[in-house]
Amino acid sequence: RQQQTHSQHHFTASTMVHFHSYEVVHVHVYADTLLAETSLHGHKYAIDAMLGATTPAASGPVTVLTSDPDDLAALCGGRVTVIKV
C-alpha cells in the first residue's frame, strides 16, 4: 500500500467534513490543512488543529470546551460549537 503525503493530495476543511473514516486520511494531514487555511503557524496552534481535525469523525453535533475559544473557532469554522470555560 503506497503511503500518501500532503503533497500528493490537498484537502480543504469543507471536503474533509464528508470523510467518515480516518483510514482515508491521516488526522495530521487535515490538521495541517486547517492551519494553512487559517494562516496560523507554530506549536501554539498545533494541538488545537489536531483537536479540530478529529471533529469530523463525530457522529453528531460537536461541542468543544476550551479556555481559548478564538483559536478553535478560527480552525473549526462553523462545524463545531466552541464554548469558553
NUTORRO-904276 format. One record per residue (C-alpha): residue number from 1; chain; x, y, z. Coordinates in pm, 1 decimal, padded with zeros to 6 digits. Layout:
NUTORRO-904276
num = NUM cadena = A u = X v = Y w = Z
...
This chain:
NUTORRO-904276
num = 1 cadena = A u = 00000.0 v = 00000.0 w = 00000.0
num = 2 cadena = A u = 00150.5 v = 00331.9 w = -00106.5
num = 3 cadena = A u = 00188.7 v = 00598.7 w = 00161.5
num = 4 cadena = A u = 00002.4 v = 00919.0 w = 00075.6
num = 5 cadena = A u = 00157.4 v = 01251.6 w = 00160.5
num = 6 cadena = A u = 00019.4 v = 01603.0 w = 00186.3
num = 7 cadena = A u = 00198.9 v = 01696.5 w = -00135.2
num = 8 cadena = A u = 00009.2 v = 01426.4 w = -00326.0
num = 9 cadena = A u = -00334.1 v = 01536.0 w = -00201.3
num = 10 cadena = A u = -00490.2 v = 01863.6 w = -00096.0
num = 11 cadena = A u = -00786.0 v = 01852.7 w = 00138.0
num = 12 cadena = A u = -00994.4 v = 02154.0 w = 00232.8
num = 13 cadena = A u = -01196.2 v = 02180.6 w = 00550.5
num = 14 cadena = A u = -01519.6 v = 02168.9 w = 00352.9
num = 15 cadena = A u = -01429.4 v = 01843.7 w = 00175.2
num = 16 cadena = A u = -01284.8 v = 01677.2 w = 00484.3
num = 17 cadena = A u = -01612.1 v = 01705.7 w = 00673.9
num = 18 cadena = A u = -01754.0 v = 01446.7 w = 00433.7
num = 19 cadena = A u = -01495.7 v = 01181.7 w = 00526.2
num = 20 cadena = A u = -01620.4 v = 00942.0 w = 00790.4
num = 21 cadena = A u = -01315.5 v = 00717.7 w = 00811.9
num = 22 cadena = A u = -00968.2 v = 00821.2 w = 00917.3
num = 23 cadena = A u = -00835.2 v = 00523.3 w = 00722.2
num = 24 cadena = A u = -00872.0 v = 00750.5 w = 00420.3
num = 25 cadena = A u = -00676.8 v = 01047.5 w = 00551.6
num = 26 cadena = A u = -00444.2 v = 01084.2 w = 00846.8
num = 27 cadena = A u = -00557.5 v = 01334.0 w = 01108.2
num = 28 cadena = A u = -00227.8 v = 01521.7 w = 01093.7
num = 29 cadena = A u = -00279.9 v = 01595.8 w = 00723.4
num = 30 cadena = A u = -00617.6 v = 01751.8 w = 00795.3
num = 31 cadena = A u = -00469.7 v = 01945.0 w = 01091.4
num = 32 cadena = A u = -00203.5 v = 02081.9 w = 00859.7
num = 33 cadena = A u = -00476.6 v = 02184.3 w = 00615.0
num = 34 cadena = A u = -00668.9 v = 02366.0 w = 00889.7
num = 35 cadena = A u = -00355.4 v = 02557.0 w = 00987.8
num = 36 cadena = A u = -00281.8 v = 02651.6 w = 00627.9
num = 37 cadena = A u = -00638.8 v = 02763.7 w = 00558.4
num = 38 cadena = A u = -00641.7 v = 02990.7 w = 00863.9
num = 39 cadena = A u = -00280.8 v = 03112.8 w = 00823.8
num = 40 cadena = A u = -00200.0 v = 03000.7 w = 01178.2
num = 41 cadena = A u = 00151.3 v = 02868.9 w = 01241.7
num = 42 cadena = A u = 00362.2 v = 02722.3 w = 01515.5
num = 43 cadena = A u = 00329.1 v = 02497.0 w = 01815.5
num = 44 cadena = A u = 00075.8 v = 02728.0 w = 01983.7
num = 45 cadena = A u = -00188.6 v = 02616.6 w = 01735.2
num = 46 cadena = A u = -00077.5 v = 02257.5 w = 01669.6
num = 47 cadena = A u = -00280.1 v = 02092.4 w = 01947.0
num = 48 cadena = A u = -00589.1 v = 02297.0 w = 01860.7
num = 49 cadena = A u = -00551.3 v = 02194.6 w = 01497.8
num = 50 cadena = A u = -00524.2 v = 01826.3 w = 01591.2
num = 51 cadena = A u = -00837.3 v = 01857.2 w = 01804.0
num = 52 cadena = A u = -01018.6 v = 02035.4 w = 01522.1
num = 53 cadena = A u = -00909.4 v = 01767.2 w = 01276.9
num = 54 cadena = A u = -01080.3 v = 01494.5 w = 01479.8
num = 55 cadena = A u = -01421.6 v = 01664.1 w = 01488.7
num = 56 cadena = A u = -01549.4 v = 01537.2 w = 01150.9
num = 57 cadena = A u = -01535.8 v = 01181.8 w = 01288.2
num = 58 cadena = A u = -01807.0 v = 01258.6 w = 01545.1
num = 59 cadena = A u = -02144.0 v = 01104.9 w = 01469.1
num = 60 cadena = A u = -02340.0 v = 01410.2 w = 01579.6
num = 61 cadena = A u = -02303.4 v = 01776.8 w = 01663.3
num = 62 cadena = A u = -01969.3 v = 01860.8 w = 01824.7
num = 63 cadena = A u = -01914.8 v = 02095.0 w = 02119.2
num = 64 cadena = A u = -01562.4 v = 02181.2 w = 02232.7
num = 65 cadena = A u = -01491.6 v = 02334.9 w = 02573.4
num = 66 cadena = A u = -01175.1 v = 02544.1 w = 02583.5
num = 67 cadena = A u = -01007.8 v = 02832.0 w = 02762.8
num = 68 cadena = A u = -00904.9 v = 02979.6 w = 02426.3
num = 69 cadena = A u = -01216.2 v = 02980.2 w = 02206.4
num = 70 cadena = A u = -01087.9 v = 03219.8 w = 01940.4
num = 71 cadena = A u = -00822.7 v = 02981.8 w = 01804.4
num = 72 cadena = A u = -01052.1 v = 02680.8 w = 01790.0
num = 73 cadena = A u = -01335.3 v = 02882.9 w = 01638.9
num = 74 cadena = A u = -01099.0 v = 03002.6 w = 01365.3
num = 75 cadena = A u = -00972.6 v = 02649.7 w = 01297.3
num = 76 cadena = A u = -01310.6 v = 02477.6 w = 01305.3
num = 77 cadena = A u = -01527.3 v = 02746.0 w = 01149.4
num = 78 cadena = A u = -01896.2 v = 02676.8 w = 01193.6
num = 79 cadena = A u = -01853.4 v = 02299.7 w = 01207.2
num = 80 cadena = A u = -01836.9 v = 02290.2 w = 01587.5
num = 81 cadena = A u = -01977.7 v = 02481.4 w = 01881.0
num = 82 cadena = A u = -01692.8 v = 02630.8 w = 02084.4
num = 83 cadena = A u = -01761.5 v = 02725.8 w = 02446.9
num = 84 cadena = A u = -01521.0 v = 02917.1 w = 02670.1
num = 85 cadena = A u = -01460.9 v = 02765.6 w = 03014.4
